């Protein structure tokens, strides 16, 4: 009954979002489907590529209880029920991404898997929240990246053509094939010169440390660290938006009365 009332009150796009959360095989909204139907009516107009219409689905989506358990719930809740906290929940299937490799990507070190990945499905491979390089530019300034000599030489490449998204044996998170191609010892630091100043690095480290505190339940300490990083004026705009989102979550959690 609650689901019926919710669907009746939603516009088409919101209704589609609710249905796809609970059920597989939901057809696209009419706004998307109309293009497919018109193409089907005229074979000469069929130009939709498979990639544009495909979804990349997280395997556990076929069995919600793998991540959400079997706890009975009445109606809808603003709190998502998980069998374990992120990132421990993710590492149950993806432990290979925490293998000791010397250098770890900031979001991985902070246990913030959802900074880059969607938990259910996306239009992007590897369940990325945004396509590369758009996803990378949320934290890495475009102009700073372009000043690195190797990037100018490989302007046609995607970030993940050369860099690992999780961990690597080099500070620049280079892929093994790139390390071998450039004859760089795996144990050496980053190939490209790190052009960020000490203050920028300190702000970034404070950001990731605060996110780690957030996931550990240390909300007040996380809030203090995030505010300090935000007020430094050294974070790129996309990262500032992320910090503000975390601060909203923390403030909401701190305002809630403790459960008995």
N, C-alpha and C positions, 0 to 999 in steps of 0.2 A: 504493500500500500504506500509506504514511504517512497519507494523507488518510483511508483506511478506518479505520485504528486510532484516529485522532483523533476521527472521527465516532462510532465505537462507544463511546468513553469519555465523550462529552459528554452532558449532559442535553439536552432538546428545544430549549430556548431557545438554548443555546450552539451546538448543531448547526445550527440555523437561521441563526445569525450567521455561522458558518464558510461555509456553503453560499452565502449571499447575497454574501459577499465574492468568491467565485470565479465564480458563475454568475448569470445573469439569469433571471427568471421563476420563482423558487423560491416555492412557495405559503406562506402564513403558517402559523405554528405552530398546533397544534390548539386552543390556548387562545384565539387570535384567530379562527380559522376557525369554531369552534363557534358563535359569535354570528352569523356570516354564514349558516351552514347552517340554524340554527333560524329565522332570519328568512325564508330562502328557502322553508322548508316551510310557512310561513303568511304569505300576502301582506299581511295586516293588520299584521304585526309588522315589516315592512321599514322600519326607521327609520334605518339606517346612512347617513350622508351621504357623498357622493363625497369630500369633503375629508378625512374621517376615515380613508379607506381608501387615499388616494393617496400615492405616493412622488414626491418631487422628486429627479430623478437628474441627476448631473453628466454632461454630454455626453461627456467623454472616457472615462467608465466603459464605453462600448461598445467602446473600443479601449484596453486597459490600457497598451499600449506608448507611447501619447502622453505619459504621465507617468512610467512605470516602465521604459521601454526594453525591449530584448530580451535582457538579460543572463540567461544560463542560471543556474538555481539548483537546488540539490538539497535537497529537504525544505522545512522552514520556517525562517525566520530572524527574529530579533528586530529586525533593522535593515531598514527599508523602503528599497528601491532606487529612487531617483528620478533622472531625467535631468538635473535641476538642483535647486538648493536653493530652498526657500521663502524669500522671495517671488518670486524671479526666475522660478521655474517658473510661478507664477500669472500673472505679468505678461506671459508669452508670449501669453496670450489676453485678459487683462484690463488692458491697458496704460492704458486710459482712466481707471482709478481712481488712477493716480499722476500725472495731469496737474496742473500747477502751478495751484492755486486759492487759495493764501494760507494756509488753515487746514486741517490734516490731523488726522483722528481718531487718537488715540494708538496703537491696535494697528496701523494702517496705517503710521504713521511708524516703528514698530518692526519692520515687516515680518512681523508675526505674524498672517497671514491666518487661521490655524487657531484663533485666539482666539475668532472669531465664526462661522466656517464649517466645515462638515464636507466632506471631500474627495470622498466617494462619493455618498451619498444621505441624505435626511432626510425627515421628515414635514412640514417647515417650508419655506415658499417661500424662494428665494434661498439654499438650502442652509445656512440658519442652524442653529447647534448647538442653540439653544433658541428658542422663540417670543418675540417682542417683547410685553411689556417685560421678561419674565423674563431674557432674554439681557442686556439693558442693566443690570439690577439686580445682575449679577455684579460690576460695577465701580463703578456709581453708586449711592450710598446713597439709598434710597427717601425717607427723611424730608428729606434735603437737597434732593432734586428737588421735593418738594411745597412747599417754602418759597418757590420762585420764583413770582412773581405771575402770570406768563403761564401757568404750568402749572396753577394753580388755576382760571384762566378756561377752560382747555381740558382739564378733567379726564377727558372722555370720549374724548380722542384717544390714538392710539398714538404712541410716540416718533418713529417714522419718518414719521408724517404731517407733521411739521414739520422734522425733522432729517435730514441726510444721514448715511449710515453710514461714508462714506469721506473725503470732502473737501468743502470749501465755500469761498465767498468771505467768509464771516463767521466770527468766532471761535466762535459758538454752533453752527456747522455747520448753519445754516438752509438749507432748500430755497429755490430761486429764487422759487417761488410765494409762500412765506411772507414773504420779503424784500419782494416787490412789494406784497403785501396790507397790510403794516404800514408801507409807505412808508419803508423803511430803506435807506440807501445801501449798496450791496454791499461797499464798501471799509471800512465802519466795523467796530469790534470787536463783541463779543457784544451782543445786544439785552438779554438779562437780565443783571442784575448778578451777577458771579462771587462767590459767597458762600464759596468755599473760602479758607482762610487761606494765607499764603505757605508754611507748613510742609507743608500738604497738597499744594499744587502741586509743591513740591520733591520730595516723596516719590513722587508720580505720575510726574514727569519722570524720576526716578532709576529707577523701575520699568521704564518703556518704554525708556530708554537701555540698561538691563541686558539686556532681552530682545533688543534690536538687537545687542548684543555677543554674546549667545548664538548668534544666527543667523549671526554673522560668525565663529564658531569661537573667540572669545575667552572661553573657559569660566571661567578663574580670575577675570578681571575681572568677568564677568557674575555669578559666584557672590558676590563681595564686594559688588557693588552690590545684588543681590537681598536679601542678608542685612541690609544697612544699611536698605533700605526696609522689610523685614519687622520689624526691631527698632525702627523708629521708632514703631510702634503707631498709625500714621495711615492704614494701608490698610484698606479694608472687608474683612469676613470672606471674601467670595467671592474677592477678589483675593489674599488671604493664602493661600487654598487653592491658587490658581494658582501663586503663588510657590513654595510647598512642592513642588508637582509638578515645577516646573523645577529646583529644587535637587536633587531625587532623580535626575532625568535627568543633571544635571551631575556629581553624585557618582559615578554609575554609569560615565559616560564617562571621568572622571579615574582611576577604578580600573582600567579596561581597559588591558592592556599595549599599547604602540604597535605597529601593524602594519608589517611590513617590506615 
